[in-house]
Amino acid sequence: MKKLKTKLVRCKLCSNPFFRDQNSTSEICENCIKLEERRKRTAALKVKQEEMQKDINKMENQLKITMSQRKKEEIKKEIEERTFSLSKSIELLVKYEETGDEIYIEQYMNLFKLLKKNK
């Protein structure tokens, strides 16, 4: 019977049994060695991926802020337009009361239709 030059031992990292040469002193299996090499190769990629994710999150936050500001500006513009229209309608009514001219009533009706349409 031939004597084997390998010995069955447990891996220190994964605890799986593997055959080790009698001359070798390694207590780690080939799979764990390959896995560690792969981790080292991809470590830089993982850091880059995390940086990119942070940049994406920053851009999303900036977009939310910008959208919020734009919405506020639109609401402000709408309020200003309505305020102008309402003050104009009051002016037209006051002018009609002072002069009794039908032109002011027609302008008021057109303005009222415009206000109703923009609602």
Long-range contacts (C-beta under 8 A, 24 or more apart in sequence): 81-118, 82-115, 82-118, 85-111, 85-114, 85-115, 86-115, 89-115
